[in-house]
């Protein structure tokens, strides 16, 4: 009996010792305290990132648009004898007919958020002007007797392809001023018609001799534009370009306008001055300055 009791007691002690050992194994050891760290010498200070300022897309004109234009043109063309004119008689004639008002159009295509491609066209002709030949003339290879009665008319058309790139801008509280660089191709052509009224010694009309000739100038032009958006509905802009080559002609083009926009439409009013000279190396060349105010109505594909 005593022996059995001792065995049972020994078994109970072994079970208690085994349970205590298992409990010690399951209790996790405390994590070691983190070692103190010191900043690396000459460590660069943290820098804050700043979002670069971008131009506002509001009321810039840089969206797909179509614009019919009515230009109240003024000016009179001048015809001159060029370097290739080998005739004894000169080929100089000042026309007296004034230019008629010019219908025109412009289409704008955005090519990026900072660039616009513009295509524009105008066409005009002059009222019939009358004058007399100041002396014997030779116009486009045809002789004109001094004192002959002359009637003149010109047809003029111009084409311009312009790439406008936003180069810099200044932001105000509620406005933005933008500087643009302009790269263009321009072609201007002039169709000349001079009708020579030939009379006999008695003053009776015996013949009308039409004299025809066409001159043109095609050049790249470069310049700057300034555009100021004052609000969502109002802005103004001005631009000027030009280029010329010695004995090859020249083109100078400048305009300024104000624009009031509501929704899809924009009403514009401004003025334009255009000067050109066709190549003086030809036998005849044209010189002319067109100027005057214009009005237009621009339709935008996207609403403002």
C-alpha positions in Angstrom: 0.0 0.0 0.0 2.8 2.4 0.9 4.6 1.4 -2.2 1.6 2.2 -4.4 1.1 5.6 -2.8 4.7 6.5 -3.4 4.4 5.5 -7.1 1.3 7.7 -7.5 3.0 10.6 -5.8 6.0 10.2 -8.0 3.9 10.1 -11.2 2.0 13.3 -10.1 5.4 15.1 -9.5 6.6 14.0 -13.0 3.4 15.3 -14.7 3.6 18.6 -12.9 7.2 19.0 -13.8 6.4 18.2 -17.5 3.5 20.8 -17.6 5.7 23.5 -16.1 8.5 22.8 -18.7 6.0 23.1 -21.6 4.6 26.4 -20.2 8.1 27.9 -20.1 8.8 26.9 -23.7 5.5 28.5 -25.0 6.0 31.9 -23.2 7.9 34.2 -25.6 11.0 35.8 -24.5 10.8 39.6 -24.1 12.0 41.5 -27.2 15.4 43.2 -26.8 15.2 46.9 -26.5 16.1 48.7 -29.8 19.5 50.0 -30.0 19.8 53.8 -30.0 20.5 55.1 -33.5 22.4 58.2 -34.4 21.9 60.1 -37.6 24.5 59.5 -40.3 27.0 62.4 -40.5 26.3 64.9 -43.4 22.9 63.3 -44.1 21.0 65.5 -46.7 18.1 67.4 -45.3 14.6 66.4 -46.6 13.5 68.5 -49.5 9.9 69.5 -50.2 8.5 68.8 -53.7 6.7 71.8 -55.4 4.3 71.4 -58.3 5.4 73.5 -61.2 3.0 76.3 -62.2 1.1 75.8 -65.4 -0.8 78.1 -67.6 -4.5 78.3 -67.2 -6.6 76.7 -69.9 -9.5 79.1 -69.5 -10.3 81.5 -72.3 -7.0 81.1 -74.2 -8.4 80.5 -77.7 -6.4 77.2 -77.9 -9.3 75.0 -78.9 -10.8 73.9 -82.2 -12.6 76.9 -83.7 -13.8 78.5 -87.0 -13.9 82.2 -87.5 -15.4 84.2 -90.4 -13.9 87.7 -90.7 -15.0 90.9 -92.4 -12.0 93.2 -93.0 -12.6 96.9 -93.9 -9.5 97.1 -96.1 -7.9 100.3 -97.3 -4.9 101.0 -99.6 -4.0 101.3 -103.2 -1.5 99.0 -105.0 1.6 100.3 -106.8 3.2 98.7 -109.9 6.9 99.2 -110.5 9.4 98.1 -113.0 11.9 95.5 -111.7 15.4 94.5 -112.4 14.5 92.3 -115.3 12.8 95.3 -117.1 15.1 96.1 -120.0 12.7 98.3 -121.9 13.5 102.0 -122.5 10.1 103.1 -121.2 9.5 102.6 -117.5 7.0 100.3 -116.0 5.8 102.4 -113.0 2.2 103.1 -112.4 0.2 104.2 -109.3 -3.3 102.7 -109.2 -6.1 105.0 -108.2 -8.7 102.3 -107.3 -9.3 101.8 -103.6 -9.5 98.3 -102.2 -13.0 96.8 -101.4 -13.9 95.3 -98.1 -12.5 91.8 -97.7 -14.2 88.6 -96.6 -11.8 86.3 -94.8 -11.8 83.2 -92.6 -9.5 81.5 -90.0 -9.5 78.0 -88.6 -7.6 77.1 -85.4 -6.4 73.6 -84.4 -4.8 72.8 -81.0 -1.7 70.7 -81.5 -0.8 70.6 -77.8 -1.8 72.4 -74.6 0.8 75.1 -75.4 0.6 75.3 -79.2 -2.0 76.2 -81.8 -2.0 75.8 -85.6 -4.0 78.5 -87.4 -4.9 78.6 -91.1 -6.3 81.9 -92.5 -7.3 83.2 -95.9 -8.6 86.5 -97.3 -9.5 87.8 -100.8 -10.2 91.3 -102.0 -10.2 93.4 -105.2 -10.1 97.1 -106.0 -12.8 99.3 -107.4 -12.1 100.3 -110.9 -9.7 103.2 -110.9 -9.0 105.7 -113.8 -5.9 107.6 -114.6 -3.8 108.7 -117.6 -0.4 107.4 -118.5 2.1 110.1 -117.2 4.5 109.2 -119.9 5.2 106.4 -122.3 5.1 103.1 -120.3 5.8 99.5 -120.8 3.6 97.3 -118.6 4.1 93.5 -118.6 5.7 93.8 -122.0 3.1 96.0 -123.7 3.6 99.6 -124.7 1.4 102.4 -123.5 1.5 105.8 -125.0 1.8 108.7 -122.7 -1.5 110.5 -122.2 -3.6 107.4 -122.8 -6.7 107.0 -120.6 -6.2 103.9 -118.4 -8.6 102.0 -116.1 -7.1 99.7 -113.5 -8.3 96.9 -111.2 -6.5 94.4 -109.0 -7.4 91.1 -107.4 -5.5 90.2 -104.2 -5.6 87.1 -102.1 -3.5 85.9 -99.1 -2.9 82.6 -97.4 -1.3 82.2 -94.0 -0.3 79.1 -92.0 0.7 80.0 -88.4 2.2 77.9 -85.5 1.7 79.8 -82.2 3.7 78.5 -79.3 3.2 79.6 -75.7 6.8 80.6 -74.6 6.1 82.3 -71.2 3.3 83.5 -69.0 2.7 85.7 -66.0 -0.1 85.0 -63.6 -2.0 87.7 -61.7 -4.7 87.5 -59.1 -7.5 86.8 -61.7 -5.7 87.3 -65.0 -2.9 85.8 -67.1 -0.5 87.4 -69.6 1.0 85.1 -72.2 3.9 85.5 -74.5 3.9 83.5 -77.8 6.4 82.9 -80.5 5.0 82.8 -84.0 6.3 80.8 -87.0 4.4 81.3 -90.2 4.2 80.7 -93.9 2.5 83.4 -96.0 1.7 83.7 -99.7 0.2 86.8 -101.2 -0.7 87.1 -104.9 -1.8 90.1 -107.0 -3.6 89.9 -110.4 -3.1 93.2 -112.3 -5.4 94.4 -115.1 -4.7 97.7 -116.9 -7.0 98.6 -119.8 -5.4 101.0 -122.2 -8.0 103.1 -124.1 -6.5 103.9 -127.5 -8.0 106.9 -129.3 -7.4 108.5 -132.7 -6.3 112.0 -133.4 -9.8 113.2 -133.2 -10.3 111.7 -129.7 -12.5 108.8 -130.8 -12.1 105.5 -129.1 -10.7 102.9 -131.5 -9.5 100.1 -129.2 -9.3 98.9 -125.7 -6.0 97.1 -125.1 -6.1 94.9 -121.9 -2.8 94.4 -120.1 -2.7 91.5 -117.6 0.0 90.3 -115.2 0.2 88.4 -111.9 2.8 88.7 -109.2 3.2 86.8 -105.9 5.4 86.6 -102.8 5.8 83.4 -100.7 7.9 83.7 -97.5 8.2 82.5 -94.0 7.5 85.1 -91.3 8.5 85.1 -87.7 7.4 87.2 -84.7 5.8 87.5 -81.3 2.3 87.6 -79.8 1.0 88.9 -76.5 -2.3 87.7 -75.1 -3.9 88.8 -71.9 -6.9 87.0 -70.4 -8.6 89.3 -67.9 -11.6 87.0 -67.1 -13.5 84.0 -68.3 -15.3 86.2 -70.9 -12.8 88.9 -71.9 -9.3 89.0 -73.3 -7.1 91.0 -75.8 -4.2 90.1 -77.9 -1.7 91.6 -80.3 0.8 90.0 -82.7 3.4 91.0 -85.3 5.4 89.0 -87.8 7.6 89.8 -90.7 10.5 88.7 -93.0 12.2 89.8 -96.1 15.2 89.0 -98.4 17.1 91.6 -100.4 15.7 91.6 -104.0 13.3 88.8 -103.1 10.4 90.6 -101.6 9.1 91.0 -98.0 6.0 90.7 -95.8 5.1 92.5 -92.6 1.9 91.6 -90.8 0.5 93.1 -87.6 -2.8 93.0 -85.8 -4.5 93.6 -82.5 -8.0 92.6 -81.2 -10.3 92.3 -78.3 -12.5 89.3 -77.7 -15.7 88.8 -75.7 -16.7 85.2 -75.2 -19.9 83.5 -74.1 -20.3 79.7 -74.3 -19.4 78.5 -77.8 -19.2 81.9 -79.4 -16.7 84.8 -79.3 -17.2 88.3 -80.8 -14.0 90.0 -81.9 -13.0 93.4 -83.1 -9.6 94.7 -84.1 -7.4 96.1 -86.8 -4.8 94.7 -89.2 -1.9 96.2 -91.2 -0.3 94.2 -93.9 2.6 95.3 -96.1 4.1 93.3 -98.9 6.4 93.5 -101.9 6.8 90.9 -104.6 10.3 90.2 -105.9 12.0 93.2 -107.5 14.0 90.9 -109.7 11.1 90.4 -112.0 10.2 92.8 -114.9 7.3 94.1 -112.8 6.6 93.9 -109.1 3.8 95.0 -106.8 4.1 97.0 -103.6 1.1 97.5 -101.3 0.0 98.3 -97.7 -3.4 97.1 -96.6 -4.9 98.4 -93.4 -8.2 98.8 -91.6 -10.5 97.5 -88.8 -12.2 94.1 -88.9 -14.9 92.3 -87.0 -15.4 88.5 -86.7 -17.4 85.9 -84.9 -15.6 82.8 -83.7 -17.3 79.5 -83.0 -15.5 77.1 -80.6 -16.1 73.3 -80.7 -15.9 73.2 -76.9 -18.0 75.4 -74.7 -16.0 77.8 -72.4 
